[in-house]
């Protein structure tokens, strides 16, 4: 899951992805590093805002 988030964020940035999903940059960073697994609902929001 972390690799997918990093892939999606690579198109812009972690900060931009966080802003567009309505979460903090630090929370998005924890998702991208694999320290925390996002909920299914958050993963769907990430996928949607990333345009996939």
Helices and strands as residue ranges (DSSP letters): H 2-9, H 14-21, H 25-33, H 40-49
